[in-house]
Structures are given as C-alpha cells and as structure tokens.
Amino acid sequence: SSELTQDPAVSVALGQTVRITCQGDSLRSYSATWYQQRPGQAPVIVMYGKKKRPSGIPDRFSGFGSGNTASLTITGAQAEDEADYYCNSRDNSAKIPYIFGPGTKVTVL
Amino acid sequence: EVQLVESGGGLVKPGGSLRLSCVASGFTFSAQAMNWIRQAPGKGLEWVSSITRDSDYKFYADSVRGRFTVSRDNAKNSLYLQMNSLRVDDTAVYYCASSGTVDFDLWGQGTVVTVSS
C-alpha cells in the first residue's frame, strides 16, 4: 500500500505563517484531507478537496495540492492553532482504502 | 445537534472481546458510509474499518482483519465494532467517523480500549 509522509514538528511565531506538507503517491490520484487534533480532543476536519474549507474553519487556513504533495497553510497563526495536524487520502491499493500521514505537531511560540 | 457518540470501551485481557457502539444523531445515518479509526497512546491516527451505507461492503485494516467485525443498524442509527482476540497493541482510543461530504467529516469523542493482563 501507499504511505503519506509529514514533517514531525514545526513551530511558528504568533501571527506568522506556517506551511505543513504531506507527500505520497496516492496524492497524484486523490485529494488530501486535513484534520486538526488538539490535545485530548477528537480530530476535526479543517481542509478537504485540496482547498475547500468546512464551515466554521477560519479563513487563515488554506490548502493546496499538486502532484504528490499537499499543503496546509496557516496565515497569521493563533495560539489555538497549536495542535497535531494529520493528512489523509484514499489509497491507490484496492486492499486498504484509506491512509493517514503520521502527523505534524504545530507549536505556536 | 449533529453528533456521534461512542461507547463500549474498557479494560480487557489479551484474547478477550469487546463490542463498541456508535450512535448517530442530527443527520441521515442511513445515507452515509461509516468508519472506525483508532489512535494508540501517543501515536497517530490509524484507519481500522469502513462499512457502506447498506452494509454491502466492509473493509478492514490488515492489523484487524479476521478479528474485528464492523456492522450497522440503520433503524437504530448505530454503528458497531465487534473486537475479538484482542491484543495489547489494540490498546487505543477508538473513534467512529461518518463519510458525508468527504471521508471522515464528522468524528465522535472516542472510547478508550485498554488491553492488558
């Protein structure tokens, strides 16, 4: 099966911009979905279909996808954006339909 | 309110069984595929199982195939995960998630499964 890779951790100063990336062969065929998981909470979807934002998600979150890479950008990071971010896509293999990236810990300084 | 509520987690010995439940409200449960996703302590998300709207198709991760069985009762707006032959490495928070507009667009709060002797 395919796999998705993410940087383990990134940090960003309050109010600055941070970009999180996700890479994998499956992204050539399927769009990435991004989830935010704050400590002790369930994941929440923040971006899907490369750059579609669910209602209620601040517009400081934006998405992009090209080739085997997807990215999630937070422009003007806030303290409440400190969380783990996971990418996910469908898988090219017929055996396992879904895969998750290992997650990126975003720290807001 | 649109929500998913899991239950059924607990402490079980290796080799034991548990049945997880997930009750949906606020949306048309029968119209959506449903999923189980788990997260071991301090680890990332792992897809476990999915079931289509009418239960025609069921999918499992290699790590649980043959031990776990997913099912649903659309009349009761409920999703289930029967877990048999549990192992220590099945210890995790188990989330149910719906597939509406997009895969895994709504998650429950999770239920904790601990497998330990």
gemmi code that builds the backbone of each chain (N, CA, C; Angstrom):
import gemmi

chains = {
    "A": [
        ("SER", (0.837, -1.194, 0.000), (0.000, 0.000, 0.000), (0.872, 1.245, 0.000)),
        ("SER", (0.255, 2.402, -0.293), (0.976, 3.667, -0.314), (1.172, 4.168, 1.108)),
        ("GLU", (1.975, 5.218, 1.257), (2.095, 5.874, 2.539), (2.186, 7.371, 2.324)),
        ("LEU", (1.829, 8.113, 3.375), (1.921, 9.566, 3.372), (2.984, 9.985, 4.378)),
        ("THR", (3.778, 10.971, 3.999), (4.829, 11.448, 4.893), (4.578, 12.904, 5.267)),
        ("GLN", (4.889, 13.241, 6.508), (4.771, 14.597, 7.021), (5.982, 14.896, 7.894)),
        ("ASP", (6.348, 16.173, 7.996), (7.362, 16.572, 8.956), (6.826, 16.341, 10.360)),
        ("PRO", (7.632, 15.846, 11.276), (7.127, 15.543, 12.618), (6.651, 16.767, 13.392)),
        ("ALA", (7.370, 17.890, 13.233), (7.034, 19.059, 14.038), (7.497, 20.330, 13.356)),
        ("VAL", (6.727, 21.379, 13.558), (7.105, 22.719, 13.098), (6.699, 23.707, 14.167)),
        ("SER", (7.361, 24.854, 14.175), (6.968, 25.898, 15.107), (6.772, 27.201, 14.333)),
        ("VAL", (5.936, 28.050, 14.890), (5.624, 29.318, 14.230), (5.392, 30.376, 15.304)),
        ("ALA", (5.885, 31.564, 15.048), (5.646, 32.663, 15.976), (4.195, 33.122, 15.857)),
        ("LEU", (3.654, 33.569, 16.952), (2.286, 34.071, 16.967), (2.097, 35.133, 15.881)),
        ("GLY", (1.076, 34.921, 15.050), (0.784, 35.889, 13.993), (1.524, 35.657, 12.690)),
        ("GLN", (2.466, 34.742, 12.701), (3.216, 34.459, 11.476), (2.579, 33.314, 10.696)),
        ("THR", (3.206, 32.949, 9.583), (2.655, 31.949, 8.667), (3.451, 30.659, 8.724)),
        ("VAL", (2.747, 29.553, 8.695), (3.390, 28.237, 8.693), (2.717, 27.374, 7.643)),
        ("ARG", (3.527, 26.580, 6.960), (3.014, 25.647, 5.969), (3.395, 24.227, 6.367)),
        ("ILE", (2.395, 23.348, 6.318), (2.592, 21.928, 6.634), (2.419, 21.159, 5.336)),
        ("THR", (3.310, 20.219, 5.068), (3.211, 19.471, 3.824), (2.980, 17.987, 4.076)),
        ("CYS", (2.437, 17.360, 3.063), (2.117, 15.937, 3.080), (2.472, 15.393, 1.705)),
        ("GLN", (3.247, 14.312, 1.680), (3.680, 13.763, 0.397), (3.331, 12.286, 0.299)),
        ("GLY", (2.949, 11.875, -0.901), (2.662, 10.459, -1.115), (2.138, 10.224, -2.516)),
        ("ASP", (2.385, 9.029, -3.028), (1.963, 8.700, -4.384), (0.447, 8.778, -4.545)),
        ("SER", (-0.286, 8.449, -3.483), (-1.744, 8.452, -3.589), (-2.292, 9.846, -3.880)),
        ("LEU", (-1.523, 10.886, -3.548), (-1.987, 12.256, -3.761), (-1.999, 12.632, -5.234)),
        ("ARG", (-1.378, 11.807, -6.062), (-1.461, 12.048, -7.511), (-2.845, 11.688, -8.038)),
        ("SER", (-3.548, 10.826, -7.284), (-4.871, 10.375, -7.712), (-6.006, 10.924, -6.856)),
        ("TYR", (-5.727, 11.195, -5.591), (-6.770, 11.603, -4.654), (-6.356, 12.863, -3.903)),
        ("SER", (-7.336, 13.695, -3.611), (-7.074, 14.910, -2.838), (-6.816, 14.568, -1.382)),
        ("ALA", (-6.013, 15.405, -0.740), (-5.759, 15.238, 0.684), (-6.869, 15.898, 1.492)),
        ("THR", (-7.118, 15.329, 2.653), (-7.972, 15.939, 3.664), (-7.098, 16.191, 4.888)),
        ("TRP", (-7.319, 17.310, 5.541), (-6.517, 17.686, 6.699), (-7.382, 17.736, 7.956)),
        ("TYR", (-6.818, 17.229, 9.046), (-7.506, 17.207, 10.334), (-6.633, 17.885, 11.373)),
        ("GLN", (-7.286, 18.639, 12.234), (-6.635, 19.262, 13.380), (-7.039, 18.488, 14.631)),
        ("GLN", (-6.067, 18.143, 15.456), (-6.379, 17.464, 16.703), (-5.691, 18.180, 17.857)),
        ("ARG", (-6.471, 18.858, 18.659), (-5.938, 19.495, 19.851), (-5.785, 18.444, 20.951)),
        ("PRO", (-4.908, 18.690, 21.920), (-4.670, 17.693, 22.976), (-5.947, 17.259, 23.677)),
        ("GLY", (-6.147, 15.955, 23.757), (-7.295, 15.402, 24.464), (-8.610, 15.495, 23.722)),
        ("GLN", (-8.562, 15.942, 22.472), (-9.797, 16.092, 21.707), (-9.795, 15.203, 20.470)),
        ("ALA", (-10.977, 15.011, 19.911), (-11.108, 14.267, 18.663), (-10.649, 15.136, 17.491)),
        ("PRO", (-10.208, 14.512, 16.419), (-9.826, 15.281, 15.224), (-11.024, 16.041, 14.651)),
        ("VAL", (-10.705, 17.156, 14.021), (-11.693, 17.979, 13.336), (-11.168, 18.268, 11.938)),
        ("ILE", (-12.017, 18.127, 10.952), (-11.593, 18.379, 9.590), (-11.424, 19.882, 9.381)),
        ("VAL", (-10.293, 20.288, 8.776), (-10.052, 21.708, 8.529), (-9.894, 22.023, 7.039)),
        ("MET", (-9.668, 21.014, 6.222), (-9.495, 21.260, 4.788), (-9.742, 19.963, 4.039)),
        ("TYR", (-10.413, 20.079, 2.879), (-10.628, 18.900, 2.055), (-10.665, 19.306, 0.596)),
        ("GLY", (-10.580, 18.325, -0.286), (-10.622, 18.615, -1.716), (-9.543, 19.590, -2.138)),
        ("LYS", (-8.374, 19.444, -1.599), (-7.202, 20.297, -1.838), (-7.319, 21.653, -1.144)),
        ("LYS", (-8.448, 22.360, -1.356), (-8.507, 23.712, -0.789), (-9.908, 24.139, -0.395)),
        ("LYS", (-10.739, 23.185, 0.021), (-12.082, 23.515, 0.485), (-12.102, 23.518, 2.014)),
        ("ARG", (-12.651, 24.596, 2.553), (-12.655, 24.778, 3.993), (-14.058, 24.558, 4.534)),
        ("PRO", (-14.244, 23.644, 5.502), (-15.588, 23.436, 6.072), (-16.074, 24.710, 6.763)),
        ("SER", (-17.382, 24.831, 6.884), (-17.933, 25.983, 7.590), (-17.453, 25.979, 9.029)),
        ("GLY", (-17.120, 27.157, 9.512), (-16.643, 27.285, 10.874), (-15.136, 27.278, 11.015)),
        ("ILE", (-14.445, 26.908, 9.960), (-12.985, 26.922, 9.985), (-12.512, 28.304, 9.529)),
        ("PRO", (-11.657, 28.951, 10.315), (-11.224, 30.318, 9.970), (-10.532, 30.380, 8.618)),
        ("ASP", (-10.672, 31.519, 7.960), (-10.078, 31.639, 6.628), (-8.562, 31.817, 6.661)),
        ("ARG", (-7.961, 31.803, 7.827), (-6.498, 31.801, 7.884), (-5.931, 30.439, 7.485)),
        ("PHE", (-6.799, 29.437, 7.401), (-6.401, 28.114, 6.937), (-6.646, 28.046, 5.422)),
        ("SER", (-5.626, 27.603, 4.691), (-5.780, 27.419, 3.255), (-5.051, 26.152, 2.833)),
        ("GLY", (-5.464, 25.607, 1.711), (-4.880, 24.360, 1.244), (-4.438, 24.449, -0.202)),
        ("PHE", (-3.556, 23.530, -0.556), (-3.046, 23.485, -1.930), (-2.576, 22.067, -2.209)),
        ("GLY", (-2.680, 21.669, -3.464), (-2.213, 20.347, -3.818), (-1.718, 20.306, -5.242)),
        ("SER", (-0.602, 19.633, -5.466), (-0.042, 19.490, -6.810), (0.846, 18.269, -6.827)),
        ("GLY", (0.635, 17.452, -7.853), (1.457, 16.245, -7.960), (1.284, 15.353, -6.753)),
        ("ASN", (2.399, 14.981, -6.130), (2.335, 14.071, -4.985), (2.395, 14.812, -3.650)),
        ("THR", (2.140, 16.119, -3.675), (2.265, 16.922, -2.454), (1.010, 17.738, -2.184)),
        ("ALA", (0.604, 17.743, -0.924), (-0.475, 18.598, -0.455), (0.073, 19.454, 0.668)),
        ("SER", (-0.488, 20.645, 0.812), (-0.026, 21.519, 1.874), (-1.191, 22.214, 2.546)),
        ("LEU", (-0.995, 22.512, 3.806), (-1.945, 23.272, 4.611), (-1.185, 24.467, 5.164)),
        ("THR", (-1.685, 25.656, 4.920), (-1.027, 26.874, 5.373), (-1.904, 27.588, 6.383)),
        ("ILE", (-1.286, 28.021, 7.455), (-1.958, 28.855, 8.446), (-1.316, 30.229, 8.369)),
        ("THR", (-2.110, 31.215, 7.944), (-1.612, 32.575, 7.777), (-2.068, 33.423, 8.959)),
        ("GLY", (-1.096, 33.850, 9.763), (-1.454, 34.570, 10.981), (-1.839, 33.596, 12.076)),
        ("ALA", (-0.910, 32.698, 12.420), (-1.210, 31.630, 13.379), (-1.615, 32.198, 14.738)),
        ("GLN", (-2.610, 31.570, 15.329), (-3.102, 31.937, 16.652), (-2.756, 30.859, 17.668)),
        ("ALA", (-2.813, 31.203, 18.929), (-2.465, 30.244, 19.974), (-3.324, 28.984, 19.890)),
        ("GLU", (-4.577, 29.152, 19.504), (-5.484, 27.998, 19.441), (-5.200, 27.082, 18.260)),
        ("ASP", (-4.286, 27.479, 17.392), (-3.922, 26.620, 16.266), (-2.868, 25.592, 16.652)),
        ("GLU", (-2.348, 25.716, 17.860), (-1.362, 24.730, 18.318), (-2.055, 23.385, 18.473)),
        ("ALA", (-1.586, 22.413, 17.691), (-2.275, 21.128, 17.614), (-1.459, 20.188, 16.737)),
        ("ASP", (-1.918, 18.946, 16.676), (-1.402, 17.994, 15.704), (-2.264, 18.070, 14.448)),
        ("TYR", (-1.606, 18.013, 13.304), (-2.323, 18.072, 12.033), (-2.001, 16.811, 11.227)),
        ("TYR", (-3.042, 16.135, 10.794), (-2.897, 14.892, 10.041), (-3.466, 15.074, 8.631)),
        ("CYS", (-2.743, 14.555, 7.660), (-3.304, 14.476, 6.313), (-3.813, 13.051, 6.084)),
        ("ASN", (-4.695, 12.927, 5.141), (-5.337, 11.647, 4.855), (-5.746, 11.633, 3.392)),
        ("SER", (-5.686, 10.489, 2.791), (-6.226, 10.360, 1.440), (-6.698, 8.928, 1.242)),
        ("ARG", (-7.407, 8.730, 0.159), (-7.697, 7.364, -0.245), (-6.388, 6.758, -0.742)),
        ("ASP", (-6.375, 5.449, -0.786), (-5.155, 4.741, -1.152), (-5.297, 4.157, -2.549)),
        ("ASN", (-4.182, 4.105, -3.245), (-4.209, 3.536, -4.590), (-4.479, 2.042, -4.593)),
        ("SER", (-4.090, 1.381, -3.498), (-4.255, -0.073, -3.463), (-5.704, -0.409, -3.177)),
        ("ALA", (-6.168, -1.493, -3.728), (-7.557, -1.895, -3.519), (-7.766, -2.503, -2.144)),
        ("LYS", (-6.676, -2.909, -1.491), (-6.795, -3.647, -0.241), (-7.133, -2.750, 0.936)),
        ("ILE", (-6.525, -1.591, 0.977), (-6.722, -0.683, 2.099), (-7.191, 0.646, 1.539)),
        ("PRO", (-8.438, 1.027, 1.819), (-8.976, 2.214, 1.147), (-8.464, 3.552, 1.640)),
        ("TYR", (-8.000, 3.643, 2.880), (-7.628, 4.947, 3.437), (-6.274, 4.888, 4.139)),
        ("ILE", (-5.526, 5.991, 4.028), (-4.262, 6.095, 4.745), (-4.155, 7.461, 5.401)),
        ("PHE", (-3.458, 7.501, 6.528), (-3.190, 8.738, 7.244), (-1.689, 9.000, 7.248)),
        ("GLY", (-1.341, 10.272, 7.207), (0.036, 10.643, 7.467), (0.331, 10.531, 8.953)),
        ("PRO", (1.592, 10.562, 9.336), (1.984, 10.387, 10.739), (1.695, 11.589, 11.619)),
        ("GLY", (1.335, 12.711, 11.011), (1.002, 13.895, 11.788), (2.152, 14.867, 11.934)),
        ("THR", (1.804, 16.150, 12.037), (2.760, 17.232, 12.276), (2.323, 17.994, 13.505)),
        ("LYS", (3.215, 18.094, 14.484), (2.917, 18.869, 15.689), (3.257, 20.331, 15.410)),
        ("VAL", (2.269, 21.199, 15.469), (2.468, 22.634, 15.272), (2.498, 23.327, 16.630)),
        ("THR", (3.600, 23.996, 16.894), (3.754, 24.755, 18.130), (3.730, 26.242, 17.796)),
        ("VAL", (2.892, 26.988, 18.480), (2.804, 28.434, 18.286), (3.561, 29.105, 19.417)),
        ("LEU", (4.626, 29.805, 19.045), (5.511, 30.410, 20.052), (5.027, 31.792, 20.487)),
    ],
    "B": [
        ("GLU", (-28.729, 18.451, 17.133), (-27.273, 18.611, 17.004), (-26.686, 17.414, 16.269)),
        ("VAL", (-25.807, 17.703, 15.333), (-25.132, 16.642, 14.586), (-24.021, 16.071, 15.453)),
        ("GLN", (-24.093, 14.796, 15.754), (-23.056, 14.217, 16.589), (-22.999, 12.700, 16.486)),
        ("LEU", (-21.847, 12.190, 16.894), (-21.608, 10.755, 17.018), (-21.137, 10.499, 18.443)),
        ("VAL", (-21.692, 9.476, 19.074), (-21.327, 9.164, 20.448), (-20.960, 7.691, 20.546)),
        ("GLU", (-19.686, 7.454, 20.884), (-19.201, 6.083, 21.029), (-19.350, 5.596, 22.466)),
        ("SER", (-19.418, 4.294, 22.606), (-19.451, 3.673, 23.930), (-18.956, 2.237, 23.799)),
        ("GLY", (-18.750, 1.597, 24.941), (-18.383, 0.190, 24.933), (-16.928, -0.105, 25.232)),
        ("GLY", (-16.106, 0.933, 25.321), (-14.705, 0.711, 25.628), (-14.515, 0.243, 27.061)),
        ("GLY", (-13.297, -0.165, 27.367), (-12.995, -0.619, 28.720), (-11.693, -1.380, 28.777)),
        ("LEU", (-11.467, -2.014, 29.916), (-10.263, -2.812, 30.145), (-10.581, -4.277, 29.896)),
        ("VAL", (-9.771, -4.913, 29.085), (-9.993, -6.325, 28.760), (-8.652, -7.030, 28.699)),
        ("LYS", (-8.647, -8.299, 29.039), (-7.411, -9.085, 28.994), (-7.089, -9.515, 27.558)),
        ("PRO", (-5.823, -9.738, 27.280), (-5.465, -10.250, 25.948), (-6.245, -11.515, 25.634)),
        ("GLY", (-6.734, -11.577, 24.401), (-7.567, -12.697, 23.984), (-9.046, -12.471, 24.193)),
        ("GLY", (-9.394, -11.418, 24.907), (-10.786, -11.128, 25.203), (-11.497, -10.406, 24.065)),
        ("SER", (-12.755, -10.054, 24.341), (-13.596, -9.429, 23.335), (-14.268, -8.186, 23.895)),
        ("LEU", (-14.603, -7.270, 23.001), (-15.378, -6.082, 23.324), (-16.230, -5.737, 22.115)),
        ("ARG", (-17.359, -5.086, 22.377), (-18.196, -4.592, 21.298), (-18.376, -3.091, 21.486)),
        ("LEU", (-17.897, -2.337, 20.515), (-18.055, -0.893, 20.546), (-19.323, -0.500, 19.803)),
        ("SER", (-19.936, 0.581, 20.263), (-21.121, 1.122, 19.612), (-20.919, 2.596, 19.327)),
        ("CYS", (-21.608, 3.068, 18.325), (-21.573, 4.480, 17.966), (-22.984, 4.871, 17.526)),
        ("VAL", (-23.566, 5.824, 18.236), (-24.919, 6.272, 17.912), (-24.850, 7.637, 17.245)),
        ("ALA", (-25.527, 7.750, 16.128), (-25.532, 8.993, 15.358), (-26.827, 9.762, 15.573)),
        ("SER", (-26.731, 11.083, 15.495), (-27.916, 11.922, 15.573), (-27.693, 13.193, 14.779)),
        ("GLY", (-28.784, 13.770, 14.310), (-28.717, 15.048, 13.618), (-28.458, 14.978, 12.124)),
        ("PHE", (-28.311, 13.784, 11.582), (-28.130, 13.632, 10.138), (-28.704, 12.287, 9.712)),
        ("THR", (-28.803, 12.096, 8.407), (-29.383, 10.863, 7.880), (-28.329, 9.767, 7.886)),
        ("PHE", (-28.308, 9.016, 8.959), (-27.280, 7.989, 9.171), (-27.253, 6.983, 8.019)),
        ("SER", (-28.425, 6.580, 7.562), (-28.502, 5.533, 6.547), (-27.933, 5.956, 5.197)),
        ("ALA", (-27.704, 7.249, 5.035), (-27.208, 7.762, 3.753), (-25.693, 7.838, 3.686)),
        ("GLN", (-25.023, 7.513, 4.780), (-23.584, 7.708, 4.823), (-22.831, 6.433, 5.162)),
        ("ALA", (-21.707, 6.256, 4.493), (-20.782, 5.213, 4.927), (-20.227, 5.610, 6.293)),
        ("MET", (-19.794, 4.607, 7.049), (-19.291, 4.862, 8.391), (-17.959, 4.159, 8.587)),
        ("ASN", (-17.198, 4.664, 9.540), (-15.829, 4.210, 9.705), (-15.432, 4.117, 11.178)),
        ("TRP", (-14.429, 3.289, 11.428), (-13.761, 3.255, 12.731), (-12.287, 3.608, 12.505)),
        ("ILE", (-11.788, 4.481, 13.341), (-10.398, 4.921, 13.295), (-9.885, 4.875, 14.721)),
        ("ARG", (-8.648, 4.456, 14.915), (-8.128, 4.372, 16.278), (-6.823, 5.138, 16.421)),
        ("GLN", (-6.481, 5.402, 17.667), (-5.260, 6.148, 17.979), (-4.647, 5.572, 19.236)),
        ("ALA", (-3.540, 4.879, 19.082), (-2.828, 4.325, 20.226), (-2.230, 5.469, 21.049)),
        ("PRO", (-1.979, 5.228, 22.321), (-1.457, 6.297, 23.195), (-0.196, 6.948, 22.619)),
        ("GLY", (-0.235, 8.258, 22.438), (0.911, 9.000, 21.941), (1.232, 8.796, 20.470)),
        ("LYS", (0.349, 8.113, 19.761), (0.594, 7.798, 18.343), (-0.388, 8.521, 17.432)),
        ("GLY", (-0.244, 8.271, 16.139), (-1.093, 8.903, 15.147), (-2.385, 8.140, 14.907)),
        ("LEU", (-3.113, 8.599, 13.915), (-4.393, 8.008, 13.566), (-4.194, 6.795, 12.664)),
        ("GLU", (-4.977, 5.763, 12.904), (-4.924, 4.540, 12.095), (-6.347, 4.159, 11.690)),
        ("TRP", (-6.594, 4.115, 10.394), (-7.890, 3.647, 9.906), (-8.039, 2.166, 10.235)),
        ("VAL", (-9.227, 1.791, 10.738), (-9.470, 0.413, 11.167), (-10.450, -0.310, 10.248)),
        ("SER", (-11.610, 0.325, 9.992), (-12.649, -0.373, 9.254), (-13.653, 0.615, 8.687)),
        ("SER", (-14.296, 0.220, 7.589), (-15.353, 1.017, 6.986), (-16.477, 0.111, 6.537)),
        ("ILE", (-17.685, 0.680, 6.500), (-18.853, -0.064, 6.045), (-19.705, 0.866, 5.189)),
        ("THR", (-20.192, 0.351, 4.085), (-21.007, 1.168, 3.196), (-22.409, 1.368, 3.768)),
        ("ARG", (-23.181, 2.229, 3.112), (-24.490, 2.637, 3.640), (-25.410, 1.452, 3.923)),
        ("ASP", (-25.435, 0.508, 2.994), (-26.359, -0.625, 3.116), (-25.680, -1.893, 3.620)),
        ("SER", (-24.473, -1.734, 4.136), (-23.687, -2.862, 4.649), (-23.266, -3.834, 3.552)),
        ("ASP", (-23.338, -3.400, 2.305), (-22.968, -4.289, 1.210), (-21.474, -4.592, 1.204)),
        ("TYR", (-20.683, -3.605, 1.580), (-19.241, -3.783, 1.565), (-18.642, -3.384, 2.907)),
        ("LYS", (-17.672, -4.176, 3.340), (-16.963, -3.913, 4.577), (-15.470, -4.019, 4.295)),
        ("PHE", (-14.709, -3.129, 4.893), (-13.261, -3.085, 4.674), (-12.551, -3.077, 6.021)),
        ("TYR", (-11.381, -3.695, 6.043), (-10.626, -3.798, 7.285), (-9.145, -3.549, 7.044)),
        ("ALA", (-8.501, -2.952, 8.030), (-7.044, -2.863, 8.010), (-6.462, -4.263, 8.207)),
        ("ASP", (-5.281, -4.481, 7.654), (-4.631, -5.786, 7.792), (-4.470, -6.178, 9.256)),
        ("SER", (-4.235, -5.177, 10.099), (-3.940, -5.445, 11.508), (-5.137, -6.006, 12.281)),
        ("VAL", (-6.354, -5.861, 11.741), (-7.540, -6.318, 12.466), (-8.370, -7.327, 11.684)),
        ("ARG", (-8.046, -7.509, 10.409), (-8.851, -8.410, 9.572), (-8.857, -9.811, 10.166)),
        ("GLY", (-10.063, -10.389, 10.238), (-10.212, -11.720, 10.816), (-10.497, -11.703, 12.309)),
        ("ARG", (-10.264, -10.581, 12.962), (-10.530, -10.462, 14.408), (-11.663, -9.480, 14.711)),
        ("PHE", (-11.782, -8.439, 13.911), (-12.792, -7.401, 14.121), (-13.886, -7.536, 13.055)),
        ("THR", (-15.109, -7.204, 13.448), (-16.237, -7.214, 12.513), (-17.036, -5.929, 12.672)),
        ("VAL", (-17.212, -5.223, 11.578), (-18.000, -3.990, 11.584), (-19.421, -4.298, 11.134)),
        ("SER", (-20.377, -3.617, 11.743), (-21.778, -3.783, 11.348), (-22.522, -2.497, 11.670)),
        ("ARG", (-23.744, -2.413, 11.184), (-24.566, -1.230, 11.460), (-26.024, -1.618, 11.475)),
        ("ASP", (-26.812, -0.798, 12.160), (-28.269, -0.960, 12.200), (-28.848, 0.410, 11.866)),
        ("ASN", (-29.252, 0.586, 10.623), (-29.743, 1.894, 10.200), (-31.032, 2.296, 10.912)),
        ("ALA", (-31.814, 1.329, 11.323), (-33.047, 1.636, 12.053), (-32.756, 2.241, 13.417)),
        ("LYS", (-31.592, 1.907, 13.959), (-31.197, 2.420, 15.279), (-30.119, 3.498, 15.174)),
        ("ASN", (-29.799, 3.915, 13.946), (-28.745, 4.934, 13.741), (-27.459, 4.546, 14.458)),
        ("SER", (-27.115, 3.296, 14.372), (-25.990, 2.782, 15.157), (-24.978, 2.021, 14.325)),
        ("LEU", (-23.726, 2.194, 14.712), (-22.575, 1.520, 14.116), (-21.927, 0.686, 15.217)),
        ("TYR", (-21.396, -0.474, 14.848), (-20.793, -1.355, 15.834), (-19.428, -1.841, 15.364)),
        ("LEU", (-18.595, -2.218, 16.333), (-17.337, -2.883, 16.029), (-17.159, -4.009, 17.046)),
        ("GLN", (-17.318, -5.240, 16.587), (-17.074, -6.403, 17.427), (-15.596, -6.734, 17.348)),
        ("MET", (-14.939, -6.707, 18.493), (-13.499, -6.939, 18.544), (-13.219, -8.214, 19.317)),
        ("ASN", (-12.665, -9.197, 18.646), (-12.325, -10.474, 19.268), (-10.819, -10.679, 19.250)),
        ("SER", (-10.365, -11.637, 20.038), (-8.927, -11.972, 20.095), (-8.084, -10.713, 20.272)),
        ("LEU", (-8.485, -9.900, 21.203), (-7.793, -8.616, 21.391), (-6.358, -8.815, 21.845)),
        ("ARG", (-5.518, -7.919, 21.358), (-4.072, -7.948, 21.661), (-3.689, -6.662, 22.365)),
        ("VAL", (-2.550, -6.689, 23.004), (-2.070, -5.495, 23.709), (-1.958, -4.315, 22.750)),
        ("ASP", (-1.550, -4.589, 21.515), (-1.368, -3.473, 20.572), (-2.671, -2.976, 19.969)),
        ("ASP", (-3.816, -3.496, 20.433), (-5.114, -2.928, 20.066), (-5.515, -1.814, 21.019)),
        ("THR", (-4.725, -1.602, 22.050), (-4.995, -0.527, 23.008), (-4.979, 0.819, 22.296)),
        ("ALA", (-6.075, 1.558, 22.428), (-6.197, 2.819, 21.686), (-7.511, 3.510, 22.046)),
        ("VAL", (-7.615, 4.756, 21.630), (-8.910, 5.428, 21.581), (-9.524, 5.078, 20.235)),
        ("TYR", (-10.753, 4.610, 20.252), (-11.452, 4.235, 19.030), (-12.498, 5.301, 18.721)),
        ("TYR", (-12.383, 5.865, 17.528), (-13.311, 6.886, 17.065), (-14.198, 6.312, 15.963)),
        ("CYS", (-15.464, 6.681, 15.982), (-16.269, 6.452, 14.792), (-16.330, 7.770, 14.027)),
        ("ALA", (-16.429, 7.663, 12.721), (-16.462, 8.849, 11.868), (-17.372, 8.579, 10.686)),
        ("SER", (-18.127, 9.588, 10.295), (-19.027, 9.450, 9.158), (-18.348, 9.950, 7.896)),
        ("SER", (-18.839, 9.468, 6.767), (-18.355, 9.915, 5.465), (-19.515, 10.578, 4.741)),
        ("GLY", (-19.597, 11.889, 4.881), (-20.675, 12.622, 4.235), (-20.170, 13.327, 3.000)),
        ("THR", (-19.947, 14.623, 3.141), (-19.391, 15.406, 2.033), (-18.025, 14.870, 1.632)),
        ("VAL", (-17.287, 14.440, 2.631), (-15.937, 13.941, 2.425), (-15.686, 12.833, 3.438)),
        ("ASP", (-14.709, 12.014, 3.157), (-14.383, 10.942, 4.102), (-14.054, 11.519, 5.479)),
        ("PHE", (-14.593, 10.913, 6.527), (-14.298, 11.262, 7.920), (-14.621, 12.722, 8.219)),
        ("ASP", (-15.793, 13.187, 7.827), (-16.100, 14.601, 8.020), (-16.672, 14.898, 9.399)),
        ("LEU", (-17.130, 13.897, 10.131), (-17.634, 14.091, 11.483), (-17.101, 12.958, 12.353)),
        ("TRP", (-16.545, 13.317, 13.518), (-15.955, 12.336, 14.429), (-16.681, 12.362, 15.775)),
        ("GLY", (-16.730, 11.210, 16.411), (-17.199, 11.163, 17.780), (-16.075, 11.538, 18.733)),
        ("GLN", (-16.359, 11.508, 20.013), (-15.366, 11.898, 21.006), (-14.419, 10.758, 21.356)),
        ("GLY", (-14.747, 9.545, 20.934), (-13.877, 8.400, 21.136), (-14.218, 7.602, 22.381)),
        ("THR", (-13.848, 6.330, 22.347), (-13.987, 5.455, 23.507), (-12.671, 4.704, 23.688)),
        ("VAL", (-12.238, 4.575, 24.935), (-10.913, 4.040, 25.228), (-10.973, 2.526, 25.414)),
        ("VAL", (-10.124, 1.834, 24.695), (-9.976, 0.385, 24.832), (-8.574, 0.105, 25.353)),
        ("THR", (-8.499, -0.591, 26.465), (-7.213, -0.965, 27.049), (-7.142, -2.476, 27.136)),
        ("VAL", (-6.124, -3.047, 26.496), (-5.924, -4.494, 26.524), (-4.681, -4.760, 27.358)),
        ("SER", (-4.890, -5.363, 28.511), (-3.786, -5.586, 29.438), (-4.125, -6.732, 30.383)),
        ("SER", (-3.103, -7.457, 30.761), (-3.306, -8.549, 31.714), (-3.189, -8.039, 33.152)),
    ],
}
model = gemmi.Model(1)
for chain_id, residues in chains.items():
    chain = gemmi.Chain(chain_id)
    for i, (resn, *xyz) in enumerate(residues, 1):
        res = gemmi.Residue()
        res.name, res.seqid = resn, gemmi.SeqId(i, " ")
        for name, pos in zip(("N", "CA", "C"), xyz):
            atom = gemmi.Atom()
            atom.name, atom.element = name, gemmi.Element(name[0])
            atom.pos, atom.b_iso = gemmi.Position(*pos), 0.0
            res.add_atom(atom)
        chain.add_residue(res)
    model.add_chain(chain)
structure = gemmi.Structure()
structure.add_model(model)
structure.setup_entities()
